[in-house]
Amino acid sequence: MSDSTTLPHITAPAENSVRSHLLGRLRGLSLPVVLSAALLLLVVIWTFAPGLFTSFDPLTGNHVEKFQPPSWEHWFGTDHLGRDVLARVIYGTSQTVLTAGLAVAVGLVVGSIIGVITGVSGPVVDAVGMRISDVLLSLPGFLVSIWIVTAYGSGRLSVGIGVGIGSIAIFARVFRSEVMRVRALDYVEAAFLSGANRWSVIRRHILPNTAGSVIALAVIDLSAAILAIAALGYLGYSAPPPTPEWGLLVAEGRNYIATAWWLTTLPGIVILLVIIALGVVSRRLLAANRI
């Protein structure tokens, strides 16, 4: 009986503290952060369930409805083949976002390996790793992407790897600096002095404490990857027509910009808003990590 009567007095303060902490963090979110997070959530749903938002086919259209301006039936208007532009934007999200996600994954995985190894190893390994990152930083990332796509053909894999190579050095340098910062903390030094295995200390102490900054970098790098992939699509190095892809949509409308402004303007606005939203969320994550 004594346990049942004292348990609520022990757990209630903890529950109230957690609840107040969560409410405080939610109240600290500004309107731009909330709107940006809502837009990114919408983009995620577009990526995996585009059919929930449109009933139009992104590949076939009605020739009778060519060059229809934005209306209640076609929010983004129609193109030169009578296809609904909004449907092509929604269905093209997966092509662009998933390829950008692959690019970020390439940069994150390879860069984190280089950063961790150079951060915990000796000065010789550190110098070699940083010289490798210097070489990668000296290469124009966009030109590397074009070279890889030209050599291996346009496709999600080649475009993702090509764009991802350009971000390896950035991830490596950020990971190295974060690893060295955490490596100098007292409890990490104590773990090494107590005889703990190096990789055990990395897995249990270093990596969890470097995740915040790296996640914020991954979010902002996703925006750069989306912009690069859209630019490749605009230049014709990405998915071939009639595949809906954000950069390709802008490129298809450039010949009709004088008479059908919505073909380039509205998909371009979507790209711009997504990039801004990723930047806002990344800054919020970085600020939260510093607190």
C-alpha positions in Angstrom: 0.0 0.0 0.0 2.8 2.4 0.8 4.3 1.9 -2.7 1.0 2.6 -4.4 0.5 5.8 -2.5 4.0 7.2 -2.9 4.5 6.3 -6.6 2.3 9.2 -7.9 4.2 11.7 -5.8 7.4 10.5 -7.3 6.4 10.2 -11.0 4.1 13.2 -11.3 6.8 15.9 -11.0 8.9 14.1 -13.6 5.9 13.9 -16.0 5.1 17.6 -15.4 8.7 18.5 -16.0 8.8 16.6 -19.3 5.5 18.1 -20.4 6.5 21.7 -19.5 9.8 21.1 -21.3 8.1 20.0 -24.5 5.5 22.9 -24.3 8.4 25.3 -23.9 10.2 24.0 -26.9 7.0 24.2 -29.0 6.3 27.8 -27.8 9.8 28.7 -28.9 9.1 27.8 -32.5 8.6 30.9 -34.6 6.0 31.1 -37.4 8.6 30.8 -40.2 9.9 27.6 -38.6 6.3 26.2 -38.3 5.5 27.1 -41.9 8.7 25.7 -43.2 8.2 22.4 -41.3 4.7 22.2 -42.7 5.9 22.7 -46.2 8.6 20.1 -45.9 6.0 17.7 -44.5 3.9 18.3 -47.5 6.9 17.7 -49.8 7.6 14.4 -48.0 4.0 13.3 -48.6 4.2 14.4 -52.3 7.3 12.2 -52.6 5.7 9.0 -51.3 2.0 9.5 -52.0 1.5 11.9 -54.9 -1.8 10.4 -55.9 -3.4 11.9 -52.7 -3.1 15.4 -54.1 -4.1 15.2 -57.7 -6.2 13.0 -60.0 -4.4 14.2 -63.2 -1.9 12.0 -65.1 1.5 13.8 -65.2 2.5 12.1 -68.5 -0.7 12.5 -70.6 -2.8 15.5 -71.2 -5.8 16.9 -73.2 -4.8 18.7 -76.4 -8.0 20.8 -76.1 -6.7 22.3 -72.8 -3.3 23.4 -74.0 -1.8 26.5 -72.3 -4.6 27.0 -69.9 -3.7 29.6 -67.3 -4.0 28.8 -63.5 -7.6 28.2 -62.5 -9.6 26.3 -59.9 -9.4 23.2 -62.1 -5.7 23.5 -62.9 -4.1 25.4 -60.1 -0.7 25.7 -61.9 -2.3 25.8 -65.4 -1.5 23.4 -68.2 1.5 23.0 -70.6 1.9 22.7 -74.3 0.5 19.2 -74.3 -2.5 19.9 -72.1 -0.9 18.3 -69.0 -1.6 19.6 -65.6 1.5 21.4 -64.3 0.7 20.9 -60.7 0.4 17.2 -61.2 3.8 17.2 -62.9 5.3 19.2 -60.0 3.8 16.8 -57.4 4.9 13.6 -59.3 8.3 15.1 -60.0 9.0 15.6 -56.3 10.0 12.0 -55.9 12.4 12.2 -58.8 14.1 15.3 -57.4 13.9 14.8 -53.7 15.0 11.1 -53.6 17.9 11.9 -55.9 18.9 14.7 -53.6 18.6 12.4 -50.6 20.9 9.9 -52.3 23.4 12.8 -52.9 23.3 13.8 -49.2 23.7 10.1 -48.2 26.8 9.8 -50.3 28.3 12.9 -48.8 27.3 12.1 -45.3 28.5 8.5 -45.3 31.9 9.0 -47.0 32.5 12.4 -45.3 31.7 11.0 -41.9 34.1 8.1 -42.3 36.9 10.5 -43.3 36.0 12.9 -40.6 35.9 10.3 -37.8 39.1 8.6 -38.9 41.0 11.9 -39.1 39.5 13.2 -35.8 40.6 10.3 -33.7 43.8 9.2 -35.4 47.3 10.6 -35.3 48.6 13.7 -37.1 49.8 11.7 -40.1 46.3 10.3 -40.8 44.8 13.7 -40.1 47.0 15.4 -42.6 46.3 12.8 -45.3 42.6 13.0 -44.7 42.5 16.8 -44.8 44.6 16.9 -48.0 42.0 14.6 -49.6 39.3 17.0 -48.5 41.3 19.9 -50.0 41.5 18.1 -53.3 37.7 17.5 -53.3 37.1 21.1 -52.3 39.2 22.3 -55.2 37.0 20.5 -57.7 33.9 22.3 -58.9 31.1 20.1 -57.7 28.7 21.0 -60.4 31.3 20.2 -63.1 32.0 16.8 -61.4 28.3 16.1 -61.5 28.1 16.8 -65.2 31.2 14.7 -65.9 29.8 11.7 -64.1 26.3 12.0 -65.7 28.0 12.3 -69.1 30.2 9.3 -68.5 27.7 7.0 -67.0 24.4 8.3 -68.5 21.5 10.2 -66.9 19.8 8.4 -64.1 18.9 8.8 -60.5 22.0 6.8 -59.3 24.6 8.7 -61.5 23.1 12.1 -60.7 22.9 11.4 -57.0 26.5 10.2 -56.8 27.7 13.0 -58.9 26.1 15.7 -56.8 27.0 13.8 -53.5 30.8 13.8 -54.3 30.8 17.6 -54.1 29.6 17.5 -50.4 32.0 14.8 -49.2 34.7 17.4 -48.2 32.2 19.6 -46.3 30.9 16.7 -44.3 34.4 15.5 -43.6 35.6 18.8 -42.3 32.5 19.4 -40.1 32.6 15.9 -38.7 36.4 16.2 -38.0 35.9 19.5 -36.1 33.0 18.1 -34.1 34.9 14.9 -33.3 37.9 16.8 -32.1 35.7 19.1 -30.0 34.0 16.1 -28.3 37.3 14.2 -28.1 38.7 17.0 -25.8 35.8 16.7 -23.3 36.8 15.4 -19.8 34.5 12.4 -19.8 35.7 11.2 -23.2 39.3 11.5 -22.1 38.4 9.6 -18.9 36.8 6.9 -21.1 40.1 6.6 -23.1 42.2 6.6 -19.9 40.1 3.9 -18.4 41.1 1.5 -21.2 37.9 1.6 -23.2 38.2 0.5 -26.9 38.6 3.4 -29.3 35.6 2.4 -31.5 33.5 1.8 -28.4 34.2 5.4 -27.3 33.4 6.7 -30.8 30.1 4.8 -30.9 29.0 5.5 -27.4 30.2 9.0 -26.7 31.6 10.8 -29.8 29.0 10.1 -32.5 25.9 10.9 -30.4 27.4 14.2 -29.4 28.3 15.2 -33.0 24.9 14.2 -34.5 23.2 17.6 -34.0 25.5 19.7 -36.1 25.8 17.0 -38.8 22.0 16.7 -39.1 21.7 20.5 -39.5 24.4 20.3 -42.2 22.6 17.5 -43.9 19.4 19.5 -44.0 21.1 22.5 -45.6 23.1 20.2 -47.9 19.8 18.7 -49.1 18.7 22.2 -50.3 22.0 22.6 -52.2 21.5 19.1 -53.7 17.9 19.9 -54.8 19.2 23.1 -56.5 22.0 21.3 -58.2 19.7 18.5 -59.4 17.2 21.0 -60.7 20.0 22.8 -62.5 21.1 19.5 -64.1 17.6 18.8 -65.2 17.3 22.3 -66.6 20.4 21.7 -68.7 19.2 18.3 -69.8 21.6 16.1 -67.8 18.9 14.6 -65.5 15.8 12.5 -66.2 14.8 12.6 -69.9 11.4 13.8 -71.1 8.5 13.2 -70.4 9.6 12.3 -66.9 8.4 14.9 -64.5 11.4 16.5 -62.7 11.5 20.0 -61.2 14.4 21.3 -63.3 13.0 19.8 -66.5 9.7 21.4 -65.9 11.3 24.8 -65.7 13.3 24.0 -68.9 10.2 22.9 -70.8 8.5 26.2 -70.2 11.3 28.5 -71.1 10.3 28.5 -74.8 6.8 29.7 -73.8 7.7 32.2 -71.1 6.3 35.2 -73.0 2.9 33.6 -73.5 2.6 31.0 -70.7 4.6 32.5 -67.7 3.2 29.9 -65.3 5.1 27.0 -66.9 8.4 28.3 -65.5 7.4 30.6 -62.7 5.2 28.3 -60.6 7.6 25.3 -60.5 10.4 27.7 -59.9 8.6 29.2 -56.9 8.1 25.7 -55.5 11.8 25.0 -55.8 12.6 28.3 -54.1 10.2 27.8 -51.3 11.5 24.3 -50.5 15.1 25.6 -50.5 14.1 28.4 -48.1 12.2 26.1 -45.9 15.2 23.7 -45.6 17.4 26.7 -44.7 15.0 27.9 -42.0 14.8 24.4 -40.5 18.5 23.9 -40.6 19.2 27.2 -38.8 16.7 26.1 -36.1 18.3 22.7 -35.7 21.7 24.4 -35.4 20.5 26.9 -32.9 18.9 24.1 -30.8 22.1 22.1 -30.9 24.0 25.1 -29.5 21.7 25.6 -26.6 
